[in-house]
Amino acid sequence: MEIDGHTVELLAVLVVAGQPVGKQRHRDGRNGRKYTPARTREYEQRIAWTAASHRNLREDPIVDAGDMLMIRARAIFHRVNEFQAARHPDGLILKKTKPDTDNVLKSILDGLSKSGVLPDDARFVGCTGWKYWTERDGKPRTEIEIYRVLS
């Protein structure tokens, strides 16, 4: 398969249930230490658990030391009442409000790194992210495709 002029091999497709969350800034605790806000931490843990429980990722060491990886992600948010009207399509609708796409991608990459089955997110040489409102009766979720870049 070819994406953006590079030959790639699909390694895994993950679907993470629940509302996507953009990476939030670290907060200062009472003791002077910094911490990650709970919503971000829980979202990253959901991604890590999904990646760690994925059969292909768990059973086969999918990445060698020199592998380059890329992801394509779709963050699908709960549809707000404004888009429930009949004049809006039943399918996915592009979302142009917060959180920023780059913050959602950062949460996804950090969650994948925390899974233990994928390397540090510095190994990802490319990523594509899109934000959508759900289908009319759809559930919020994050769809992630992980590729190995061959050339």
Number of C-alpha atoms within 10 A of each C-alpha: 11 11 11 7 8 11 13 19 16 14 15 17 17 16 16 19 16 16 14 27 25 21 24 17 12 12 12 12 10 7 6 8 9 12 12 15 14 10 14 21 17 14 24 26 19 19 27 24 17 19 27 19 15 16 11 14 20 15 11 9 10 14 16 9 7 7 14 18 24 21 22 16 23 20 26 26 24 18 20 10 8 7 16 14 10 8 7 12 12 15 13 17 18 13 17 12 9 11 15 13 21 15 16 26 24 17 22 29 22 20 25 24 20 20 21 15 20 23 18 13 17 11 16 19 13 14 16 14 15 17 23 21 21 23 19 20 11 15 16 20 19 23 18 21 17 19 23 20 20 13 9
